[in-house]
Amino acid sequence: MLPSRPKAVLISLLASYLLSALLLLILTLGLYRLKLKESQITPAVYALYLISCLAGGLLCGKALRTRRFFWGLLTGMLYFLALLAASVLLRHGQIPELTRMLPVLACCVAGGMIGGILS
């Protein structure tokens, strides 16, 4: 039996956030050991977003089995919206610059869509 759509999306988002936490921990340990510069960190964080959303899209697409592209896209979009909400809360209501948001949005949506397609 297929899970309900909201349940499948929530489970895939939860898995994406757990994977993000694990990858961020690994990245933090790597940064501590290697003493990398910020210019080297940014691509790693974008890759982390892409991998996490890809996993979420893959899980959601496998669970729902229909319109996998759409469900992967939705998973990536919801992941980004949660990141944006957290960013706004941590910045005391200030919205981040558009030039910083667009690459993150692209990584999240692309990762979710690719995951949905591959599922």
ABEGO torsion letter per residue (X at the ends): XBBBAAAAAAAAAAAAAAAAAAAAAAAAAAAAAAGBBAAAAAAAAAAAAAAAAAAAAAAAAAAAGBGAAAAAAAAAAAAAAAAAAAAAAAAGGBBBBAAAAAAAAAAAAAAAAAAAAAX
